[in-house]
Amino acid sequence: MSTRRPLTPGAWWRRGAALLTATAVLAALAPAAHAAEPGTGSLAGVIRSAAGTPLAGTAELTGDDGFHTSVRTADDGRYIATGLPIDDYTVRFLPDAVSTEEAPFGYTARYFIDAAFAEGAEPVEVLQGDTEGVDAALRPAGRVGGTITRAADAPQAVVDLVPSDMPLPEDPWYTGIALDEVDADGSFTVDAAPGAYTLAVYVATEDGYDIVALRDVTVQSAVQNPDVAIDLSGGLDVTLIRPGGAPVTGMEVAASAGGGVTHYAVTDGAGTARFTGLTPGTYAISVVAVPDGSPFSVLFVRGMPVVSQRTSDLTSELGDPLGEGWRIEGATITDDGEVLLAPGPVSITLPDSVELDSASFVFSGDDEDQPVRGEFVQNADDSWTATFDPGTRVDRLNLGIRQEFDLGLSAQTIVRVARPVVPHADRLTDDTRQGVVAGASVAVGAAATVSGLAPNEWYFAWWFSSPTAGGWLRADASGALTAPVPAGITAGAHALAFVTTDAALAGWTPITVTAATDGGGDGNGGGNGNAALPARLAESGAPAPWPWAFGAMLLIGAGAMALRRRTV
């Protein structure tokens, strides 16, 4: 506790140019009627303007032990508080609202000595039987006004003037000295004592308040200071490009921050969809309304930050539906971005990324209630792997991969996939050959040349009698392809069947596989006439048709996403 005695007028002036003063209390302020109670003391003084004009108002006194009281001044600005427990007190002076030639915006509340906040106040010690003199000399306030431009769905904003040498409070209402709620039209007015300030704009959140804009301002006494104009909205540019940098034009992009509000923009000639006037926050970016027959699949990016007075950029490269370095064991990735799965379990590997915290997957059909879900496991080399059995799912298939990055950013890719399904052997009849032709024979370890298929289409080859996978094959511009004889196929009569990417049986052809030492046919011999099916065909189930995956996935991954901020 500080030790103080009542000050004489001469002692006060020796303290220098402080505006809040402690003076000796005149006898008139402490008449006999205010004799001190045992164990108590008093405070008395005068509230004046810096020019000496008496000011009516209130003096608030708060003791260190929690005792609090307030007293009104007389018309001449004088006050006295008696019966105060012995303690150190913080004294705050609150002048009544006035508008005079000297102070058109009134005077501002201050703590003794000339402090904006209690933390900067000098405590006043009240002693037994003493009357401590504490005066105030308040300066006229200056006014700061302006306009806050916000999005229509923006939360309530509050403007607070905080002295430049003080930290910004987390809650603007903590100070309650120089702040104002922004009106519906965006206007605000704040009155404050002369000095240097930080004008902070707060917006309400679920957890309290966020500071979304800062300005340095200097308040001049008794004048209307220059207006401050702040645009709180932010922007977002989403650029879609193809491998090599060519822009993707005319693609609709959606940006949503939740709450049922979604913004839409279409990519321009540079491949950029521009969003302006967005409320600051975290957005989900999606491209889902892809045209029929489009090579693009859906894109989801969650956690994209939009900052006040900035434009965030997101660039996504199109092409390979898998991110750079991603790998699906045995899958065939076509030039058009199709993902064609191999038979059996699916194993997916993602490369190491410093920003990647976790990854998960969902594999399902369009109308399935119980999809296969799982988490990626990080390997010793920091790559991530997930393996699962797709089961017998053969309807419209989706493989969703979600990556969780640091700073709250996540990216979800959804790829339409196809998986090979064995046709029923009893469907291989003369009526289903569909003009598919191969050579009469092919040697073990060689490849058969097949014609009569649709040009440039993909097919999965199955070798019968026991169905053996021959892999995904693509016909050339003439509708022909070469089908290698799989390992394990023995010499004898066989059937070679082809299934399209939409699960239809495209046709089949009888073919004889000869021993490698026989010098048998190279697959180019005759075989155009009707032929009987091999005598024995293995029993095999044939699930319902499945579709192939359309689409080049919009890639969001390490090296494919660029985020930067620039001033609007």
Stockholm file with secondary structure:
# STOCKHOLM 1.0

chainA/1-568         MSTRRPLTPGAWWRRGAALLTATAVLAALAPAAHAAEPGTGSLAGVIRSAAGTPLAGTAELTGDDGFHTSVRTADDGRYIATGLPIDDYTVRFLPDAVSTEEAPFGYTARYFIDAAFAEGAEPVEVLQGDTEGVDAALRPAGRVGGTITRAADAPQAVVDLVPSDMPLPEDPWYTGIALDEVDADGSFTVDAAPGAYTLAVYVATEDGYDIVALRDVTVQSAVQNPDVAIDLSGGLDVTLIRPGGAPVTGMEVAASAGGGVTHYAVTDGAGTARFTGLTPGTYAISVVAVPDGSPFSVLFVRGMPVVSQRTSDLTSELGDPLGEGWRIEGATITDDGEVLLAPGPVSITLPDSVELDSASFVFSGDDEDQPVRGEFVQNADDSWTATFDPGTRVDRLNLGIRQEFDLGLSAQTIVRVARPVVPHADRLTDDTRQGVVAGASVAVGAAATVSGLAPNEWYFAWWFSSPTAGGWLRADASGALTAPVPAGITAGAHALAFVTTDAALAGWTPITVTAATDGGGDGNGGGNGNAALPARLAESGAPAPWPWAFGAMLLIGAGAMALRRRTV
#=GR chainA/1-568 SS CCCCCCCCHHHHHTTCSCSSCCCCCCGGGSCGGGCCCTTEEEEEEEEEETTSCBCCEEEEEEETTSCEEEEECCTTSEEEEEEEESEEEEEEEEECCCCCSSCTTCBCCEETTTBSSGGGCCCEEECTTCEEECCEEECBCEEEEEEEECCTTCCCEEEEEEETTSCCCSSGGGTCSSEEECCTTSEEEEEECSEEEEEEEEEEETTEEEEEEEEEEEECTTSBCCCEEEECCEEEEEEEECTTSCBCCSCEEEEECSTTCEEEEECCTTSEEEEEEECSEEEEEEECCCCTTCSBCCEEEEEEEECTTEEEEEEEECSSSSCTTCEETTCEECTTCCEECCSSCEEEEECCCTTEEEEEEEEEETTCSSCEEEECEECTTSCEEEEECCTTCCSSEEEEEEEEEGGGCEEEEEEEEECCCCCCGGGCSGGGCTTCEECSEEETTSEEEEESSCTTCEEEEEEETTTEEEEEEECCTTSCEEEECCTTCCSEEEEEEEEETTSCEEEEEEEEEECGGGTCCBSCSCCCSCCCCCSCCCCCCCCCCCCCCCCBCCBCSTTTCCCCEEEC
#=GC SS_cons         CCCCCCCCHHHHHTTCSCSSCCCCCCGGGSCGGGCCCTTEEEEEEEEEETTSCBCCEEEEEEETTSCEEEEECCTTSEEEEEEEESEEEEEEEEECCCCCSSCTTCBCCEETTTBSSGGGCCCEEECTTCEEECCEEECBCEEEEEEEECCTTCCCEEEEEEETTSCCCSSGGGTCSSEEECCTTSEEEEEECSEEEEEEEEEEETTEEEEEEEEEEEECTTSBCCCEEEECCEEEEEEEECTTSCBCCSCEEEEECSTTCEEEEECCTTSEEEEEEECSEEEEEEECCCCTTCSBCCEEEEEEEECTTEEEEEEEECSSSSCTTCEETTCEECTTCCEECCSSCEEEEECCCTTEEEEEEEEEETTCSSCEEEECEECTTSCEEEEECCTTCCSSEEEEEEEEEGGGCEEEEEEEEECCCCCCGGGCSGGGCTTCEECSEEETTSEEEEESSCTTCEEEEEEETTTEEEEEEECCTTSCEEEECCTTCCSEEEEEEEEETTSCEEEEEEEEEECGGGTCCBSCSCCCSCCCCCSCCCCCCCCCCCCCCCCBCCBCSTTTCCCCEEEC
//
